[in-house]
């Protein structure tokens, strides 16, 4: 029988809520028609943003939302997105070559901050490093954060309707500067980071600055960036800081998002499991150079071939999400919890009408995807103390381009908050339910407070505007009291399970 041991006394660290963060870019249908319908729309809205989406998003406690890109950030001029909306310029979006859509700038700094406040999240701004001068990033920060009327930019913010500062803490210095953000070498980028970081730090030392790390697990980028960082610092000590170091990792694949085969299912889940290797290897390198810098995974998720979403390819990168995507989300979030001592933030890409989305929306229609429910089931981990878990189960083999590979059958993570143990478990088996015995070491379980399962009659299923409840979690009831003893439960095939258990003390 499969076995999970929850070692309650072995604490890993506190799970920062920001691990459950989101990402929204001006791309395809994310903003226009996704989040933003405009104040005059017949679609119920709050200050121009879809009301139903706001209500649902609030429920899963989004801690932080990254904006305005992605690649878009690297040609964004924040000045285009302030002032009266009817006077804002129409500009060419970074993604113009792919979808010929223009940017109307109807959502800018003020609107995005408003959206974050409506859903209870902190904004995380990604600044343009490759196509505007560093002073403009400093100016944007001054515009957002300086006290009322203290400078001309702060007064301009007041004229634009926000006398009180926005107090934006999280600033990303560039996006994918190894690629769309200027095609830089790690050495070039380090020099650029240093320039921007220095003048930004001189403005405010309390900001949380995030440097651009590699694509996937490119250890060479990380080594070279930090070597250059160390060398410059040795020669020219300054107060320039790096708080977070961001990595982007997508589970890219060329499988049909809806009709994937058995091998494609396991191949995709094994790519999600690779996140653990990335975290271990990247943080080992970072620790040798800059032990205080934390990892940020500010873009992650599945990236399937385009066109499976409700817009039939109209919205760039929009894709449907099946139970395969839900499992990828749950496997990834379990990894983040287990390595919460190394990760400060993560942002799933992207919130609506895009890759690995939690919502799909068009006109007056909206549905949540199975990914939404994973975030809902995992929200109890936010701010919890992660505790060690050991899984003893077989591996499953599959073929990846003719090579035999294997991936785990069962994964989990556990955390404790207010005497409640949250345990989230995945069963990756495509067809077979799995019996699992769970051993709780070091404390007694008083009762099962909540037991939820996310599964589908067929793992290829997904939610649509017409059938929005095809996949949603089901409540189960079970009784258990004990300690050290095995609790036995059955995990349905291709499923995610949540157990909330009351501890005795
Ligand atoms: O999420 C879509 C794109 O993927 C982002 O703009 C970019 O940062 C990444 O390559």
Boltz pocket constraint, residues with backbone or C-beta under 6 A from the ligand:
constraints:
  - pocket:
      binder: B
      contacts: [[A, 25], [A, 69], [A, 70], [A, 71], [A, 72], [A, 175], [A, 176], [A, 248], [A, 299], [A, 349], [A, 350], [A, 355]]
      max_distance: 6.0
